[in-house]
Amino acid sequence: MRSARLGTLLVAAFCLGSFAVSAQDAPPMQSSFSALIAKDYEIKTVTVVPLEVAKRATESVRTDTVIVTLQNKQSVAVCYLAFANWAFMNKTSLDTPTLCEVREGAAAEPQATSNPPPPGTTP
């Protein structure tokens, strides 16, 4: 299953790209799906990647893959698992501590003070 995770790295990069996370931030963390749900993460998307597509990234994939994205405030997590493990909510799989990659987002930067409107215009 680890190779399936690597194979879907591009999708994860796209999902994580929408959050302002710099290279100097803390290294990536891993967590189980169950632990994230217990920490009030919300499921944002569930994407099924067909075997034929997953094999384009890595030949070692043997089943359809499911990518689950979760969010809690400024933190985002991406979990990769076999379709059957998701469909049957396989507890052993969902409790695996390395199932999900977690990124802490940067705090929102304070808004700059707005410039007054140009003279002769109505705000």
GIJORA-V549176 format. One record per run of one state. SS is the DSSP state (A for helix, B for strand, O for the rest). FROM is the first residue (numbers start at 1). TO is the last residue. Records with the same first field share a line. If there is no record, write none. Layout:
BEGIN
SS->FROM-TO, FROM-TO
END
This chain:
BEGIN
O->1-1, 8-8, 18-28, 32-32, 39-41, 50-50, 58-64, 73-74, 88-90, 95-99, 105-123
A->2-7, 9-17, 33-38, 51-57, 83-87, 91-94
B->29-31, 42-49, 65-72, 75-82, 100-104
END
